[in-house]
Amino acid sequence: MLNGNTLQGDGYKYRGRGLVQLTWKNNYQAATNYFNIDFINNPDKASEYGYAVPIMILAKILDSACLYKCVI
C-alpha cells in the first residue's frame, strides 16, 4: 500500500497521534528517520509532548502531505 501499512492491524497501530495527528506507517518511518527515535516500534511516543511538538513543526515546515516524500 502507498501508506506503508502492510500488516493486519497497521491501520490501528499507526493511527493519528500527536498535535498533527501523525498517521500511516510511512509517516511514522519518516519521523523515525528524521528524529532518530523509534516511532515504528513505539508509535505512542508520537503523542508525548516532547516529540509531538517537533513532529508538528517538521510537518508544518515540510507541509504535512509531504512528510513521507520529503524525509525518506
C-alpha positions as CSV (number, residue, x, y, z in Angstrom):
1,M,0.0,0.0,0.0
2,L,1.1,3.5,-0.6
3,N,0.8,4.5,3.0
4,G,3.2,1.8,4.2
5,N,0.6,-0.2,6.2
6,T,1.4,-3.8,5.2
7,L,0.3,-5.9,8.1
8,Q,-3.1,-6.7,9.6
9,G,-3.6,-4.1,12.4
10,D,-1.2,-1.5,11.0
11,G,-4.1,0.9,10.4
12,Y,-4.9,1.0,14.1
13,K,-1.3,0.8,15.2
14,Y,-0.3,3.8,13.1
15,R,-3.5,5.8,13.8
16,G,-3.4,9.6,14.3
17,R,-1.3,10.7,17.2
18,G,0.2,13.9,18.5
19,L,-0.6,17.5,17.7
20,V,-0.8,17.0,13.9
21,Q,-2.3,13.5,14.1
22,L,0.6,11.7,12.6
23,T,-0.8,8.8,10.6
24,W,0.3,5.9,8.4
25,K,3.3,3.8,8.8
26,N,5.3,5.7,6.1
27,N,5.0,8.9,8.1
28,Y,6.0,7.1,11.4
29,Q,9.0,5.8,9.5
30,A,9.8,9.3,8.2
31,A,9.7,10.7,11.7
32,T,11.9,7.8,12.9
33,N,14.4,8.6,10.2
34,Y,14.4,12.4,10.9
35,F,14.5,12.4,14.7
36,N,16.3,9.1,15.2
37,I,13.6,7.9,17.6
38,D,11.9,4.6,17.0
39,F,8.3,5.6,16.4
40,I,7.8,2.4,14.4
41,N,8.1,0.1,17.4
42,N,6.9,2.7,19.8
43,P,4.2,4.7,18.0
44,D,2.7,6.1,21.2
45,K,5.9,8.2,21.6
46,A,4.4,10.4,18.9
47,S,1.8,11.5,21.4
48,E,4.3,12.6,24.0
49,Y,4.7,16.4,24.2
50,G,8.4,16.3,23.8
51,Y,8.1,14.5,20.4
52,A,4.7,15.8,19.3
53,V,5.9,19.4,19.1
54,P,8.9,18.7,17.0
55,I,6.8,16.5,14.7
56,M,4.3,19.3,14.4
57,I,7.0,21.8,13.5
58,L,8.5,19.5,10.9
59,A,5.1,18.7,9.4
60,K,4.3,22.4,9.1
61,I,7.7,23.3,7.6
62,L,7.5,20.5,5.0
63,D,3.7,20.6,4.5
64,S,2.2,17.5,6.3
65,A,1.2,16.0,2.9
66,C,4.9,15.9,2.0
67,L,6.3,14.4,5.3
68,Y,6.9,10.9,3.9
69,K,8.1,12.0,0.4
70,C,10.4,14.8,1.8
71,V,12.1,12.9,4.6
72,I,12.7,9.4,3.3
